[in-house]
């Protein structure tokens, strides 16, 4: 499969087609989206990672045959003092989107990855998605490995990702990333003790992975 596509750096001009790809292949099928009932027709401005394409860290797997996107990975820099901007939170048009953001924030707050790794900045993998017709061919793994290579070449001391899919969890484990926090979906409950996300099997947990790459400069 590797000779059928190229890995290229995404840029601002790719934003809309990346958003449409995600509506078709990620927002309709991701465990959190399905369990929360989040509408898949999420507006481009509601897909947070697309704000950072100008950093030049996100990648596309593009078919050599017809130029269509076969997979994407949205990456950007994070720092220890980062906070999700209010203008983004206020633009979310459905309560399910807010529910997902709350869950991500809960995971990010559960462990101090900055203290744990002794770093102040990192290469963050925000979204990993592959065309449903080309899954199982190693594209996601290649996108992750290329991202790690990029992070190393850019001098980032650490790379991290939050996984909610068993498939991305397997990739991270096979890459030797360290699982520093695991939360079974069945243990994430509301104030009444009800499970918030009834995630379909085989997805049973969310895992926060980190990997040290280069000494902090």
Secondary structure, DSSP 8 states (H G I E B T S, - for coil): -GGGEEEEE--GGGHHHHHHHHHHHTTTT-HHHHHHT--S---GGG-GGGGGGGGS--EEEEETTT--EEEEEEEEEEETT----HHHHHH--SHHHHHHHHHHHHHHHHS-HHHHHT-SEEEEEEEEEE-GGGTTSSHHHHHHHHHHHHHHHTT-SEEEEEE-SHHHHHHHHHTT-EEEEEEEGGG-B-TTS-BS----TT--EEEEEEEE-S---
